[in-house]
Amino acid sequence: MFDAVGGANVGLCIRATRRGGTVVGYGFMGVKGTAATLRMFANLLVGARVRGRRGRFYGITMLYRKDPKPLREDLSKIFAQIAEKKLDPLVSVTLPLVEARAAMEMLVAGAAEGKIVLTNA
């Protein structure tokens, strides 16, 4: 399972992942403050292991900013796995891009049980 929000959602992602599975955290836009960030990383890296899952962090670092090739390669692999149904992200709602504000309001309110997908339709 992939989690881009972070914060309390890391625990939800760990519970939603089968035993032996891997939770990959990236982005963490929902984390505010040093203590919250440390708790979130501890939950991802240690808490997942205690619950029989693996926690990993995928960071878009300065290295990727200098050389975007590895990131592009990784993203194409992830999208290929989704297309092949090897990854099945939990999508709560799909909205047109013009409703991005409504999507952000849902995200902030915690009203989505999965990911919110925006399309250009």
N, C-alpha and C positions, 0 to 999 in steps of 0.2 A: 504494500500500500504506500502511496506517496502522499505526504502532507506538506502543503505550502503555507499553511496558516500558522501553525505552531501554538504555543501557549497551552491552554487546557485541551485543545483538540488533539495533541499528541497522545494523551491517554486514551481518548476515544479511538484513535487510529490503531493503537496497540491492541485494544480489546477487539477491534473489528478484524484484525489479522489472525489467521489461523496459527496454531502452535507450530513453531519451526519456520514460520514465514518471516519476512523482513519488512520493517517499516522504514521508509526513506524520507527523511525530513529535509526540506529545502525552503529557503525564503524567509519564513517566520515573521510575516508582517503583523501577526497578532500578539507579539511579545513586546512589552514595554518595561524597561528598567533592567538593571544588572542582575538583581536577585531573581526576577522572573525568568530571565534568559538562562541563568545557571540552573534553576529548577527544571526548565524545559529540556535542556541538554542532558541533565542527569536522568530525567524520565525517559528520554529517547535512547540514551546509550546504556544506562544501567537498569532502569525500570523495565524496559522491554526484555532484557535478558532474564530478569527475575521472573517474568511472566511467560518464559519459554519462547520468546520471539527474539529476533535480532533487530537492533536499531542502528541505522547508519545516517550519516549526514552527507548531503551533496551540496557543496558550496560553489557558487559562482564567484571565484576569487579574482584577485588582481591578475593572476596568471591567465585566466580565461579572457580577461579584458585585453591583455597583451597579445594573446593568441587564441582567437575564438574557435579554431578548428576542432579541438577536443570537445568543446561544448556542442558544436553543431553535429559532430559524430554521435555523441551520446543522445541528443534529442531525436535524431533520425532513428536510432535504435529503439528508443522508447515509443515513438509514434508507430514504428513497424510492429512492435509487440502489441500495441493496442489494436492496430488493423488486423492482426492475425488472431485476435481474441486471447492472447496469452496474458494480457493485462486487462482487467475489467474494472475501470474506475467507477465508483459510485457517484452517479450524477443525480443531483436533487432536482434541478430545473435547467432548462435551456431557454435562453432569452435572446432576442435580437440585440445587436450592439447598441442600438439607440436607447435601450432600456438599461444601460450600464449603471445608471444612478439607482434604479430599483434593485439591481443585483447587489450593489454595495450596501444598500439599506438592509437587505436580507442578510448579508454577511455580518454586518455590525450587530444586528438584532439576534443573530444566532438562529435564524429561521430556516436554515438549510441543513438537511441531514446528510448531504453529500456535497459534491462540488457544484458550483454554478458555472455553466458553460455559456459563453457569449458567442453568437454567430454573426456573420456579416449579412444575413438574410433580412 
